[in-house]
Amino acid sequence: MSRDRMRAVAILVAVAMVAAGGLALLQSQTAERIRINESQRVLAKLRDVLPAPNRYNNAPQLDVLPVNADALGDETLPVYRARLDGVPVATVLTAVAPNGYVDEIRLIVGVDTDGGITGVRVLEHRETPGLGDGIQTDRSDWILAFDGRRIDDLPSTGWALRRDGGDFDHLTGATITSRAVVKAVSRAVQYYAENEAALFRPVDVPANPLESQPR
């Protein structure tokens, strides 16, 4: 191989190495930005159902326990923990109502260490617009009726719609949707009451909480 050809090959190799290094750096920076943005998105949702920010000082979106429990759903779901100087303050359980009118309904349910509900919000649903979508806070305040409730405030039969003999109103025209949410919330709060200590057990915090692995 001539000297000129060797020089050209060397230059091409150097350019390729620089390009590969630049691409790897860009991918690393992009992945980190995506991770940060996702963490901030999760935190924004959690704040809707957590106690006031001055009651905890950890990062609940990073303090995650993966839980696989029939009471919450048929898959491994994240439970987020809020602490003040390391002392447990509240949890946010992810719960799935499998029996919505159209499809399953994904919820987050905040519960403080006294067992009181700090908030319930819908993460995902496919319920009928104008009827079942009233479970969203931007459509109605129906879901706020859970705030402050405790599992032991009512007999087990009370955690149902009034038309079923319980203590909760239903959304007009969306009885099945309402019933599914009430049942999912009651199961989540009962699960918390029965597993509070275990829900605050130590766990390695993953780089990305949304990629938590099953126990």
SERO-4910 file (N, C-alpha, C, O; in steps of 0.05 Angstrom, whole numbers):
BEGIN
 pado doro    nc1    nc2    nc3   cac1   cac2   cac3    cc1    cc2    cc3    oc1    oc2    oc3
  Met    A     17    -24      0      0      0      0     18     25      0     37     26     16
  Ser    A     12     44    -17     28     68    -19     24     85      6      5     82     21
  Arg    A     44    103     10     43    121     33     18    138     33      5    142     54
  Asp    A     11    148      9    -13    166      7    -38    150     15    -55    161     28
  Arg    A    -40    125      5    -64    109     11    -65    103     41    -87    104     53
  Met    A    -42     97     53    -42     92     82    -51    117     97    -65    115    117
  Arg    A    -41    140     88    -49    165    102    -79    169     99    -92    178    119
  Ala    A    -91    163     76   -120    167     72   -136    148     90   -156    155    102
  Val    A   -126    123     92   -140    103    109   -139    112    138   -159    110    153
  Ala    A   -115    122    147   -112    131    174   -131    154    180   -143    155    202
  Ile    A   -134    172    161   -151    195    165   -181    186    168   -196    195    185
  Leu    A   -188    167    150   -216    156    151   -221    142    178   -243    145    189
  Val    A   -202    127    187   -205    113    213   -208    134    236   -225    130    253
  Ala    A   -192    154    235   -193    175    256   -220    189    256   -232    194    277
  Val    A   -230    196    231   -256    209    229   -278    191    239   -296    200    253
  Ala    A   -276    165    233   -297    146    242   -297    144    272   -318    143    285
  Met    A   -273    144    284   -271    142    313   -282    167    327   -296    165    347
  Val    A   -276    190    316   -287    215    327   -317    216    324   -331    224    343
  Ala    A   -327    207    301   -356    208    297   -370    188    316   -391    195    327
  Ala    A   -358    164    320   -370    145    338   -370    155    366   -389    152    381
  Gly    A   -348    168    374   -347    180    401   -367    201    405   -380    203    426
  Gly    A   -370    218    385   -390    240    387   -418    229    388   -435    240    403
  Leu    A   -424    208    373   -450    196    373   -456    184    400   -478    186    411
  Ala    A   -436    170    412   -440    158    438   -445    179    459   -462    175    477
  Leu    A   -430    201    458   -434    223    477   -462    235    475   -476    240    495
  Leu    A   -471    239    450   -497    251    444   -519    232    455   -539    241    467
  Gln    A   -516    206    450   -536    187    460   -537    187    491   -559    185    502
  Ser    A   -514    189    503   -513    189    532   -527    214    543   -542    212    562
  Gln    A   -521    237    531   -534    262    540   -564    262    536   -579    271    552
  Thr    A   -572    250    513   -601    249    506   -615    230    526   -637    236    535
  Ala    A   -603    207    532   -615    188    551   -618    201    578   -638    197    592
  Glu    A   -598    216    587   -599    229    613   -621    250    613   -636    253    633
  Arg    A   -624    265    592   -645    285    590   -673    272    590   -691    282    603
  Ile    A   -675    250    576   -701    236    576   -707    226    604   -730    227    613
  Arg    A   -687    215    618   -691    205    645   -700    227    664   -718    224    680
  Ile    A   -687    250    662   -694    273    679   -722    283    673   -738    288    691
  Asn    A   -729    285    647   -755    294    639   -777    275    649   -798    283    659
  Glu    A   -772    249    647   -791    229    656   -794    230    687   -816    227    697
  Ser    A   -772    234    701   -773    236    730   -790    261    738   -806    259    757
  Gln    A   -786    283    724   -802    307    730   -831    303    723   -849    313    738
  Arg    A   -837    288    702   -865    283    695   -879    266    716   -902    272    724
  Val    A   -865    246    726   -876    228    747   -880    245    772   -901    242    785
  Leu    A   -861    261    780   -863    277    804   -887    296    802   -901    300    822
  Ala    A   -892    308    779   -915    326    776   -941    311    781   -959    322    794
  Lys    A   -943    286    772   -967    270    778   -969    263    808   -991    264    819
  Leu    A   -947    256    819   -947    248    847   -955    271    865   -969    267    886
  Arg    A   -947    295    858   -954    318    875   -984    322    878   -993    334    897
  Asp    A   -999    313    858  -1029    315    860  -1041    299    882  -1062    304    892
  Val    A  -1026    278    890  -1038    259    910  -1021    256    935  -1027    241    953
  Leu    A   -999    271    937   -982    271    961   -990    293    980  -1003    312    973
  Pro    A   -982    290   1006   -986    312   1025   -971    337   1015   -957    336    995
  Ala    A   -975    359   1029   -961    384   1022   -931    380   1020   -920    365   1036
  Pro    A   -918    393   1001   -889    388    997   -872    393   1022   -850    380   1024
  Asn    A   -881    409   1041   -864    414   1065   -866    391   1084   -853    391   1105
  Arg    A   -882    370   1078   -884    347   1095   -865    324   1087   -864    304   1101
  Tyr    A   -851    327   1065   -831    307   1058   -808    321   1044   -812    342   1032
  Asn    A   -785    309   1045   -761    322   1033   -744    303   1018   -721    309   1011
  Asn    A   -755    279   1012   -740    261    993   -751    265    965   -766    284    960
  Ala    A   -743    248    947   -752    249    919   -770    225    915   -759    204    907
  Pro    A   -796    227    919   -814    203    918   -813    189    891   -816    165    889
  Gln    A   -808    204    870   -807    192    843   -783    174    840   -782    158    821
  Leu    A   -763    176    858   -740    159    857   -740    137    879   -725    118    877
  Asp    A   -757    141    899   -759    122    921   -782    103    915   -804    106    924
  Val    A   -776     83    899   -796     66    887   -793     37    896   -771     26    896
  Leu    A   -815     25    903   -816     -4    909   -833    -18    889   -857    -12    887
  Pro    A   -823    -36    873   -839    -52    854   -856    -72    870   -845    -87    886
  Val    A   -882    -73    865   -899    -91    880   -916   -107    860   -927    -97    841
  Asn    A   -918   -133    866   -935   -151    850   -956   -162    869   -950   -180    885
  Ala    A   -980   -151    868  -1001   -159    887  -1028   -158    872  -1034   -140    858
  Asp    A  -1043   -179    876  -1069   -181    863  -1087   -158    870  -1104   -149    854
  Ala    A  -1084   -147    894  -1101   -125    903  -1097   -100    886  -1115    -83    885
  Leu    A  -1074    -97    874  -1067    -74    858  -1070    -78    828  -1076    -60    813
  Gly    A  -1066   -103    819  -1067   -109    791  -1053   -135    785  -1040   -146    803
  Asp    A  -1054   -144    761  -1042   -170    754  -1015   -166    741  -1007   -182    724
  Glu    A  -1000   -146    749   -973   -141    740   -957   -127    761   -968   -119    782
  Thr    A   -931   -125    758   -915   -111    777   -918    -81    773   -915    -70    751
  Leu    A   -925    -67    795   -932    -38    794   -914    -23    813   -907    -33    835
  Pro    A   -908      2    807   -891     18    825   -907     30    848   -929     40    845
  Val    A   -895     29    872   -905     43    895   -884     64    903   -861     58    907
  Tyr    A   -893     89    904   -874    111    910   -876    119    939   -898    120    951
  Arg    A   -853    124    952   -853    129    981   -844    158    986   -824    167    974
  Ala    A   -858    172   1004   -850    199   1012   -840    198   1041   -853    185   1058
  Arg    A   -818    212   1047   -806    211   1073   -797    239   1081   -791    256   1064
  Leu    A   -797    244   1107   -787    269   1118   -763    261   1136   -766    249   1157
  Asp    A   -739    269   1127   -715    262   1141   -713    232   1146   -704    223   1167
  Gly    A   -722    216   1126   -720    187   1127   -744    174   1140   -746    149   1139
  Val    A   -761    189   1153   -785    178   1167   -808    176   1147   -814    196   1133
  Pro    A   -821    153   1145   -843    150   1126   -866    170   1131   -873    176   1154
  Val    A   -876    181   1109   -897    201   1111   -922    191   1095   -944    193   1105
  Ala    A   -918    181   1071   -940    173   1054   -930    155   1032   -906    154   1026
  Thr    A   -948    140   1020   -942    125    996   -962    132    974   -984    142    980
  Val    A   -953    127    950   -971    129    927   -971    102    913   -951     94    901
  Leu    A   -994     89    915   -996     63    902  -1007     65    874  -1025     81    869
  Thr    A   -997     50    856  -1008     48    829  -1028     25    829  -1021      3    838
  Ala    A  -1052     30    820  -1073      9    821  -1087      8    794  -1090     28    780
  Val    A  -1095    -16    786  -1108    -20    761  -1136    -31    766  -1140    -52    778
  Ala    A  -1157    -17    756  -1184    -27    756  -1189    -41    729  -1190    -28    709
  Pro    A  -1191    -68    730  -1192    -82    704  -1219    -82    691  -1222    -90    668
  Asn    A  -1239    -72    706  -1267    -75    697  -1281    -48    691  -1304    -44    699
  Gly    A  -1267    -30    678  -1280     -5    669  -1300    -11    648  -1302    -34    638
  Tyr    A  -1315      9    640  -1336      4    619  -1324     -3    592  -1334    -20    578
  Val    A  -1301      9    585  -1288      4    560  -1264    -14    563  -1260    -33    549
  Asp    A  -1247     -7    583  -1222    -21    586  -1213    -16    615  -1227     -5    631
  Glu    A  -1189    -26    621  -1178    -22    648  -1173      8    653  -1169     24    634
  Ile    A  -1173     15    679  -1168     43    687  -1144     43    706  -1144     28    726
  Arg    A  -1124     58    700  -1100     60    716  -1102     84    734  -1108    106    725
  Leu    A  -1096     80    760  -1099    100    780  -1073    103    797  -1057     84    798
  Ile    A  -1070    126    810  -1051    128    832  -1067    136    857  -1085    153    855
  Val    A  -1061    123    879  -1075    128    904  -1055    135    926  -1038    119    933
  Gly    A  -1057    159    936  -1040    168    957  -1051    162    984  -1075    166    989
  Val    A  -1035    151   1002  -1044    144   1029  -1022    153   1049   -999    146   1046
  Asp    A  -1031    168   1070  -1011    176   1090  -1008    154   1111  -1022    134   1111
  Thr    A   -989    158   1129   -983    137   1149  -1005    134   1170  -1004    115   1186
  Asp    A  -1024    152   1170  -1048    148   1187  -1070    132   1173  -1091    126   1184
  Gly    A  -1064    125   1148  -1084    109   1132  -1104    126   1118  -1123    115   1106
  Gly    A  -1101    152   1118  -1120    170   1104  -1112    174   1075  -1088    176   1068
  Ile    A  -1131    175   1057  -1126    179   1029  -1119    208   1024  -1134    226   1031
  Thr    A  -1096    213   1012  -1087    240   1006  -1094    249    978  -1091    273    971
  Gly    A  -1104    231    962  -1113    238    936  -1114    213    918  -1100    194    922
  Val    A  -1131    215    898  -1133    194    877  -1134    208    850  -1149    228    847
  Arg    A  -1119    198    831  -1120    209    804  -1118    187    784  -1109    165    789
  Val    A  -1128    193    760  -1128    173    738  -1103    178    721  -1097    200    713
  Leu    A  -1089    156    716  -1065    158    699  -1073    152    670  -1065    167    652
  Glu    A  -1089    131    666  -1097    124    638  -1125    112    639  -1133     98    658
  His    A  -1140    118    618  -1167    105    615  -1176    109    587  -1165    125    572
  Arg    A  -1197     93    579  -1209     96    553  -1239     97    555  -1254     89    538
  Glu    A  -1248    109    578  -1277    110    583  -1290    130    564  -1277    146    552
  Thr    A  -1316    128    562  -1332    144    543  -1330    174    548  -1336    183    570
  Pro    A  -1322    189    528  -1321    218    531  -1349    229    538  -1369    221    526
  Gly    A  -1349    248    556  -1374    260    565  -1389    245    586  -1408    255    597
  Leu    A  -1380    220    592  -1393    204    612  -1371    193    631  -1366    205    652
  Gly    A  -1358    171    623  -1338    159    640  -1313    176    645  -1299    172    665
  Asp    A  -1308    195    627  -1284    212    631  -1287    232    654  -1269    247    659
  Gly    A  -1311    231    667  -1315    248    691  -1297    239    714  -1296    253    734
  Ile    A  -1283    217    711  -1264    209    732  -1239    226    731  -1223    226    750
  Gln    A  -1236    242    710  -1213    260    708  -1221    286    723  -1243    295    721
  Thr    A  -1201    298    737  -1207    323    752  -1212    347    734  -1224    366    742
  Asp    A  -1204    345    709  -1210    368    691  -1238    365    678  -1246    382    663
  Arg    A  -1252    343    685  -1279    339    675  -1300    342    698  -1322    352    693
  Ser    A  -1292    333    722  -1310    336    745  -1294    332    770  -1270    325    769
  Asp    A  -1306    338    793  -1292    335    819  -1301    309    832  -1296    306    856
  Trp    A  -1313    290    818  -1323    266    830  -1301    251    845  -1306    241    867
  Ile    A  -1278    249    834  -1257    232    846  -1246    244    871  -1232    231    886
  Leu    A  -1252    270    876  -1242    283    901  -1257    273    926  -1249    278    948
  Ala    A  -1279    258    921  -1295    247    943  -1279    227    960  -1286    220    982
  Phe    A  -1257    217    949  -1240    198    964  -1221    212    984  -1212    199   1002
  Asp    A  -1216    238    980  -1197    252    996  -1204    250   1026  -1227    256   1034
  Gly    A  -1185    242   1042  -1189    241   1071  -1202    216   1081  -1203    212   1105
  Arg    A  -1212    199   1064  -1225    174   1072  -1204    155   1083  -1181    155   1075
  Arg    A  -1212    138   1101  -1196    117   1113  -1210     90   1109  -1235     89   1109
  Ile    A  -1195     69   1107  -1207     43   1102  -1225     35   1125  -1245     21   1121
  Asp    A  -1219     44   1150  -1235     37   1172  -1257     57   1179  -1270     54   1200
  Asp    A  -1260     77   1162  -1282     96   1167  -1309     84   1161  -1329     92   1172
  Leu    A  -1309     64   1143  -1333     52   1134  -1332     21   1137  -1310     10   1136
  Pro    A  -1354      8   1140  -1354    -21   1138  -1347    -29   1109  -1348    -12   1091
  Ser    A  -1339    -54   1106  -1330    -62   1079  -1352    -58   1058  -1346    -52   1035
  Thr    A  -1377    -60   1067  -1399    -55   1048  -1402    -26   1040  -1415    -19   1021
  Gly    A  -1390     -8   1057  -1391     21   1051  -1374     29   1028  -1379     50   1016
  Trp    A  -1354     13   1021  -1336     20    999  -1349     10    973  -1339     -8    959
  Ala    A  -1371     23    966  -1386     16    942  -1404     40    935  -1405     59    950
  Leu    A  -1417     39    913  -1435     60    904  -1460     59    922  -1468     38    932
  Arg    A  -1473     82    925  -1498     84    940  -1519     65    929  -1534     53    944
  Arg    A  -1520     63    903  -1540     45    891  -1534     16    896  -1551     -2    892
  Asp    A  -1509     10    906  -1502    -17    914  -1502    -20    944  -1492    -40    954
  Gly    A  -1512      0    958  -1513     -1    987  -1488     11   1000  -1485      8   1025
  Gly    A  -1472     25    985  -1448     37    996  -1450     67   1002  -1472     77   1005
  Asp    A  -1427     80   1003  -1426    108   1012  -1418    128    990  -1414    151    996
  Phe    A  -1414    119    965  -1404    136    944  -1424    140    922  -1438    122    913
  Asp    A  -1426    165    914  -1443    172    891  -1430    161    865  -1406    156    864
  His    A  -1447    158    845  -1436    150    819  -1437    173    799  -1453    192    803
  Leu    A  -1420    172    779  -1421    191    758  -1446    186    741  -1451    164    734
  Thr    A  -1460    207    735  -1484    204    719  -1478    192    692  -1461    202    677
  Gly    A  -1491    170    687  -1487    156    661  -1462    139    660  -1455    129    639
  Ala    A  -1449    136    683  -1423    121    683  -1422    104    708  -1402    105    722
  Thr    A  -1442     88    713  -1443     72    737  -1421     51    737  -1407     47    757
  Ile    A  -1416     38    714  -1396     17    713  -1368     29    718  -1352     17    732
  Thr    A  -1363     51    706  -1337     65    710  -1333     72    739  -1312     67    751
  Ser    A  -1354     84    751  -1353     92    779  -1348     68    797  -1332     69    816
  Arg    A  -1363     47    792  -1360     23    809  -1332     12    807  -1321      3    827
  Ala    A  -1320     12    783  -1293      1    780  -1273     17    796  -1255      6    808
  Val    A  -1275     44    795  -1256     61    809  -1259     57    839  -1239     55    853
  Val    A  -1283     58    849  -1287     54    878  -1275     28    888  -1262     27    909
  Lys    A  -1280      7    873  -1269    -19    881  -1239    -19    881  -1226    -30    899
  Ala    A  -1227     -8    860  -1198     -7    858  -1185      9    881  -1165      1    892
  Val    A  -1198     32    887  -1187     49    909  -1190     34    936  -1171     34    952
  Ser    A  -1212     21    941  -1216      7    966  -1196    -15    969  -1185    -20    991
  Arg    A  -1191    -30    948  -1171    -52    949  -1143    -41    954  -1128    -53    969
  Ala    A  -1136    -18    942  -1110     -6    945  -1106      3    974  -1085     -2    986
  Val    A  -1126     16    986  -1124     26   1013  -1123      2   1033  -1108      3   1053
  Gln    A  -1139    -18   1028  -1138    -42   1045  -1111    -55   1043  -1100    -64   1063
  Tyr    A  -1099    -56   1019  -1073    -68   1016  -1052    -52   1032  -1035    -64   1045
  Tyr    A  -1054    -26   1031  -1036     -9   1047  -1038    -15   1076  -1018    -19   1090
  Ala    A  -1063    -16   1086  -1068    -21   1115  -1055    -48   1124  -1046    -50   1146
  Glu    A  -1056    -67   1106  -1046    -94   1113  -1016    -97   1108  -1004   -117   1117
  Asn    A  -1003    -79   1094   -975    -82   1086   -958    -57   1091   -938    -54   1078
  Glu    A   -967    -40   1108   -953    -14   1111   -923    -17   1116   -907     -4   1103
  Ala    A   -916    -34   1135   -887    -37   1142   -871    -47   1118   -850    -37   1112
  Ala    A   -882    -67   1104   -868    -78   1081   -865    -58   1059   -846    -59   1044
  Leu    A   -884    -40   1056   -883    -21   1034   -861     -1   1038   -853     13   1019
  Phe    A   -850      2   1062   -828     21   1067   -802      6   1071   -783     18   1081
  Arg    A   -801    -19   1063   -775    -34   1066   -754    -22   1047   -761    -11   1026
  Pro    A   -729    -24   1055   -708    -13   1038   -707    -27   1010   -714    -51   1008
  Val    A   -699    -12    990   -697    -24    963   -677     -7    948   -675     17    952
  Asp    A   -661    -20    931   -642     -5    915   -657     13    896   -676      4    882
  Val    A   -650     38    895   -663     57    877   -652     54    849   -628     58    845
  Pro    A   -668     47    829   -658     43    802   -651     70    789   -660     91    797
  Ala    A   -634     69    768   -628     93    754   -652    106    742   -655    131    741
  Asn    A   -671     90    733   -696    100    722   -719     85    737   -722     61    733
  Pro    A   -734     99    754   -755     85    769   -776     72    753   -789     53    762
  Leu    A   -779     80    728   -799     68    711   -790     41    700   -805     27    686
  Glu    A   -764     35    705   -753      9    695   -748    -10    718   -732    -28    716
  Ser    A   -763     -6    741   -760    -23    764   -766    -52    756   -784    -57    740
  Gln    A   -751    -70    768   -754    -98    762   -771   -111    784   -771   -101    807
  Pro    A   -786   -133    778   -802   -146    798   -785   -156    821   -761   -161    818
  Arg    A   -798   -160    844   -784   -171    867   -776   -200    861   -764   -213    879
***
